[in-house]
Amino acid sequence: MENINNVFDRRVDIVCDNYSSVFTKEDVLNMLSGLRAEVLKEADTLTNGNSISETTFQEFSCNVASALECSLDNGSIDPIDHDSAEFAFEYNSRVVLENINVDARVIAEALSEILFEQFQESFGEFTTPKVE
């Protein structure tokens, strides 16, 4: 952003340093056209510096999926609503689980935390402090 401010400052200096105090329409249009070109060039540099490649995003996506899978596997996320379990007795005194609910909210909250952590790890330079 500082570079764009410098572009405007240079144009102001050009106007101030010019000996004549009267500018024609063509002078103003030429100056604005040149200014537009410089600002667009600087803006393009800013956006290219913050772009994320498809490969980088795929790596980020795989890291999120792996982290979620590991959390589910090691039991740090327990989305099962154990109170909702329904059992049935079958022949030979076998107990069978017929139904159990999964709490999607628990998975969503865990995924949100994992996304934030992985994003900070992968793209931390793109984040800005939270404004309260």
ZIGILIN-V653602 format. One record per residue. N is the residue number from 1. SS is DSSP state (h for helix, s for strand, l for the rest). PHI is phi in radians with two decimals (999 if undefined). D_LAST is the distance of its C-alpha to the last C-alpha in Angstrom with 2 decimals. Layout:
# ZIGILIN-V653602
n: (N | N)
ss: (SS | SS)
phi: (PHI | PHI)
d_last: (D_LAST | D_LAST)
This chain:
# ZIGILIN-V653602
n: (1 | 2 | 3 | 4 | 5 | 6 | 7 | 8 | 9 | 10 | 11 | 12 | 13 | 14 | 15 | 16 | 17 | 18 | 19 | 20 | 21 | 22 | 23 | 24 | 25 | 26 | 27 | 28 | 29 | 30 | 31 | 32 | 33 | 34 | 35 | 36 | 37 | 38 | 39 | 40 | 41 | 42 | 43 | 44 | 45 | 46 | 47 | 48 | 49 | 50 | 51 | 52 | 53 | 54 | 55 | 56 | 57 | 58 | 59 | 60 | 61 | 62 | 63 | 64 | 65 | 66 | 67 | 68 | 69 | 70 | 71 | 72 | 73 | 74 | 75 | 76 | 77 | 78 | 79 | 80 | 81 | 82 | 83 | 84 | 85 | 86 | 87 | 88 | 89 | 90 | 91 | 92 | 93 | 94 | 95 | 96 | 97 | 98 | 99 | 100 | 101 | 102 | 103 | 104 | 105 | 106 | 107 | 108 | 109 | 110 | 111 | 112 | 113 | 114 | 115 | 116 | 117 | 118 | 119 | 120 | 121 | 122 | 123 | 124 | 125 | 126 | 127 | 128 | 129 | 130 | 131 | 132)
ss: (l | h | h | h | h | h | h | h | h | h | h | h | h | h | h | h | h | l | l | l | l | l | l | l | h | h | h | h | h | h | h | h | h | h | h | h | h | h | h | h | h | h | h | h | h | h | h | h | h | l | l | l | l | h | h | h | h | h | h | h | h | h | h | h | h | h | h | h | h | h | h | h | h | l | l | l | l | l | l | s | s | s | s | s | s | s | s | s | s | s | h | h | h | s | s | s | s | s | s | s | s | s | l | h | h | h | h | h | h | h | h | h | h | h | h | h | h | h | h | h | h | h | h | h | h | h | l | l | l | l | l | l)
phi: (999 | -1.10 | -1.10 | -1.15 | -1.06 | -1.13 | -1.05 | -1.12 | -1.07 | -1.09 | -1.16 | -1.11 | -1.08 | -1.05 | -1.15 | -1.18 | -1.38 | -1.21 | -1.22 | -1.45 | -1.77 | -1.93 | -2.03 | -1.43 | -1.01 | -1.09 | -1.06 | -1.16 | -1.08 | -1.11 | -1.11 | -1.15 | -1.10 | -1.13 | -1.11 | -1.01 | -1.07 | -1.15 | -1.14 | -1.08 | -1.11 | -1.14 | -1.12 | -1.11 | -1.11 | -1.14 | -1.25 | -1.17 | -1.21 | -1.85 | -1.38 | -2.07 | -1.29 | -1.08 | -1.10 | -1.09 | -1.16 | -1.13 | -1.09 | -1.03 | -1.07 | -1.13 | -1.11 | -1.13 | -1.07 | -1.13 | -1.13 | -1.14 | -1.08 | -1.10 | -1.11 | -1.21 | -1.15 | -1.51 | 1.48 | -1.26 | -2.01 | -2.09 | -1.46 | -1.40 | -1.56 | -1.08 | -1.19 | -1.59 | -1.09 | -2.11 | -2.05 | -2.43 | -1.67 | -2.00 | -1.07 | 1.07 | 1.02 | -1.54 | -1.78 | -2.13 | -1.39 | -1.67 | -2.72 | -2.68 | -1.59 | -1.92 | -1.53 | -1.10 | -1.06 | -1.10 | -1.16 | -1.09 | -1.14 | -1.13 | -1.11 | -1.05 | -1.12 | -1.12 | -1.03 | -1.08 | -1.09 | -1.16 | -1.12 | -1.04 | -1.17 | -1.49 | -2.26 | -0.93 | -1.23 | -1.60 | -1.56 | -2.09 | -1.06 | -1.24 | -1.65 | -1.97)
d_last: (23.48 | 25.37 | 28.58 | 28.16 | 27.69 | 30.85 | 32.70 | 32.10 | 33.06 | 36.27 | 37.19 | 36.69 | 38.89 | 41.51 | 41.67 | 41.86 | 44.49 | 46.63 | 49.75 | 50.08 | 47.86 | 48.81 | 47.32 | 48.83 | 47.06 | 47.89 | 46.36 | 43.03 | 43.13 | 43.99 | 41.19 | 38.61 | 40.04 | 39.81 | 36.25 | 35.29 | 36.97 | 35.23 | 31.73 | 32.37 | 33.71 | 30.66 | 28.27 | 30.45 | 30.17 | 26.36 | 26.31 | 29.13 | 27.36 | 24.48 | 26.78 | 27.37 | 30.99 | 32.30 | 33.66 | 30.36 | 28.69 | 31.69 | 31.37 | 27.70 | 28.82 | 31.68 | 29.54 | 27.24 | 30.40 | 32.05 | 29.18 | 29.06 | 32.85 | 32.99 | 30.53 | 32.71 | 35.89 | 35.06 | 33.87 | 30.31 | 29.43 | 31.76 | 31.43 | 34.78 | 35.02 | 38.01 | 38.60 | 39.45 | 42.24 | 45.60 | 48.80 | 52.39 | 55.67 | 58.00 | 61.54 | 62.39 | 59.75 | 56.89 | 53.37 | 51.33 | 47.65 | 47.65 | 44.01 | 40.56 | 37.14 | 34.28 | 30.76 | 28.94 | 25.55 | 26.04 | 26.85 | 23.91 | 21.42 | 23.34 | 23.48 | 19.73 | 19.41 | 22.38 | 21.10 | 17.87 | 20.08 | 22.76 | 20.57 | 19.13 | 22.77 | 24.26 | 21.88 | 19.40 | 20.09 | 18.70 | 15.17 | 12.28 | 9.46 | 6.38 | 3.79 | 0.00)
